Amino acid sequence: MLDQARPVALLLARIAIGVIFLVHGYQKFATMGIAGTTKFFESVGIPLAAVAAPAVAVLEVVGGLALIAGAALPIVGTLLALNMIGAIVFVHGANGFGAGEGGYEFVLALAAASLAIGFSGGGALAVDRLFGRRRNAESVAA
C-alpha cells in the first residue's frame, strides 16, 4: 500500500513546494519588482544585491516550475535549499524560530522539503523519472 501511495504523495509535495517557490519568485518580479527586491537585499546586507535579486527571483520561478514538473530535481532541490539557507542567514535567523515573528521555521521547512524532493526521484509524472526509465530501457535493450 505504501509503495503505491508514495509516487502520488511525492507528486503532491512537488506541486505544493513548487507553487510556493513559483509564487515567491513571481512576487519578486511583479509585486516588489527587481528594483524593490534589490533595495530589500541591500538593506539586509546581502552581498552583490543587484546580482543576487534577479538571480534569486529567476531561481525561485524556474526552480518552482522544475519542482512541479519533476525536472533536474537534485540540482534544483539543492539550489533552492541553499537559497533558503541564505534567507535564514540574512533575514530570518535573527528573528528566532517562530514563523509568526518572522523567524526561520517556514524557511527551514522549505529548505528541507526541497532537499527531500530533490533526492526522492520525484514520484509520479516526474520528468526525471520518465527520462530515467527511457534511458534504463535503452541501456537494457542495447
Salt bridges, closest charged atoms under 4 A:
ASP3 OD1 - ARG6 NH1 2.97
GLU60 OE1 - LYS28 NZ 2.86
